[in-house]
Amino acid sequence: MQMQNHLLARTARIRHGLRFAGAGLLLAALHCLAPSEASAQTRYTCRDDNGNNYTSSRACPQGMKTTSVSAGPTASEYRSERSPSRSVSSSPAPDHQQYMSERCRTLNETMRSAYSRGTKADVQEGMRREYNRDCREEESEASSRYDRERREARLQQRDEDRQAQQAQQASQANEARRGQQCAESRRILNIKKARTDLTEGERNDLKRFEDAYLARCAR
């Protein structure tokens, strides 16, 4: 009986030791896995009503659309891996964009600056699909309107330039005609003033003629 009890006690100690060793191995394995799991987190890409995209480690708030959900490196690691090595400026906004809605303008600007902000490729593709679906026809109409108004403005400017040129030519012609008339009036005035046999009535006529000449030509 004592021998049996001794064997049972020894067996219990061996089992306890094995359980302790197994627990230690499990903790060690978890410790090795922890950095890998800690370095990854779920990332949510959210879009607001204006088409602006935001990336967060939390679920998108109410009122915003979730465009993608992925597990990847932490935010700091993602920026380090995804951010471009140098600053890349977005292309300037097209001129016809002024005729587009606020939503489509904002989405267009977000798309143009997506690469410089390190936006993920799948998010950019989603924005392009949304833009093609909701804004491409609007952009075409805005571009047509911009081109049409530019043509009309050029035609109006051309008409104004032509009218100004015609007015200048008419003014020059009037000035030349006035010069010729004044020259003839001066010639007549000199002839009449040279006469010494003018009557009282002719002298009065000459005075009125000279006054008219001075008012018209002496300037």
PyMOL commands that set and color helices and strands:
alter all, ss='L'
color gray80, all
select helices_A, chain A and resi 2-38+75-82+95-99+102-112+121-134+136-194+200-217
alter helices_A, ss='H'
color red, helices_A
select strands_A, chain A and resi 40-47+53-56+65-73
alter strands_A, ss='S'
color yellow, strands_A
deselect
rebuild
show_as cartoon
